[in-house]
Amino acid sequence: MNVEQMKVVLKEILAKTDLTPCIVGHRGVGKTAGIIQVCREAGWGYAPLRLGQMEVGDLVGIPYRQGTQMHWSRPCWWPADESAPVVVHCDELNRAQQEDTLQAIFQFVEPPVEGLPRALHTHRLASQHRVVVTINPPDGTYQVATLDRALLDRMVLLFVESDYSCWARYAASRGLDEGVRRFLAAQSGLLAAAGSPLDLPVEPTERAWEMVSILRSACRFPADLEMEVYAGIVGREAAIMFMRWLADHRNRPLSADEILNQWERVSEAAAGQRDDLQAATMHELVALLQGNPLLTDQQERNLVAYAAVLPRDLRFGFVKSLLRIPPVALAISKDMYDSQIFDVIRAISDEVGA
């Protein structure tokens, strides 16, 4: 994705989840500038940490004694509990010069345990604050440390690459020199060469699929970026398989069994089906009930609930078909279903009377 796309995804994740985005890209591509722009546009504070210059004491604070207990002073960069939302930017995570610095920050970049605040040693980060990470890819051209899989597994990797059109819009908005802009319009290859940062060991794990689930529940990404976001969590191969599976199931009608026996799970999907898919579901239900019209109490309620979410014209035809099946007609004509079925039955009666 380019920087503009990264900003869209980043804002969505930071605004709606506690997950930690990790932006991976080559030097000068706009990682830091994009984060700062997102913070300005959203009205968030911005606290940068250059981890390549920091030691453990800069992160966890200096120890001091209070009575018989040891405490650690809060670092000066730590956002106050009562302050407006702040994004803590852990820059150069894989440039930490000391192994213990990287181990210290490990706890801070992982998503907080449900119901508990994000923490760094004895310090607790207030719930309105967020954390974002940036790194250069470990492709042999940078002096960076290799990040282990356990650390990568705790972040949402967003891979950002150079894009001329994106840069041209940025350059115009900043009023950069016209000569430079016109030259690069003809020689766009002289921007940073696109690299391939996708060699990080990202693979599916239980934690990774939980993060995908959180994102799907809380966030709405542009369709062309959704797969890229998931690829930064479970790996490209698993993300492609998952998106294909979703597409296959999104384009098939709900089955009669799902309507009758799994209504709570599929109710939202049932209400949103296209008319052609609704027709297929209704036909299967009618065929099933013609052969086996006996319903349990729960199936009866589920059938009526399905009829209630249908558009008016489809509901009319569906109920009319059900009323031709005597045991089903008896079931759905109960007083308790008047609010969902009565208007349809009355319209059918008027039609017959006419």
Secondary structure, 3 states (H helix, E strand, C coil): CCHHHHHHHHHHHHHHCCCCEEEEECCCCCHHHHHHHHHHHHCCEEEEEEHHHCCHHHHHCCEEEECCEEEECCCCCCCCCCCCCEEEEEECHHHCCCHHHHHHHHHHHCCCCCCCCEEECCEEECCCCEEEEEECCCCCCCCCCCCCHHHHCCCEEEEECCCHHHHHHHHHHHCCCHHHHHHHHHCHHHCCCCCCCCCCCCCCCHHHHHHHHHHHHHCCCCHHHHHHHHHHHHCHHHHHHHHHHHHHHHCCCCCHHHHHHCHHHHHHHHHHCCHHHHHHHHHHHHHHHHHCCCCCHHHHHHHHHHHHHCCHHHHHHHHHHHCCCHHHHHHHCCHHHHHHHHHHHHHHHHHHHC
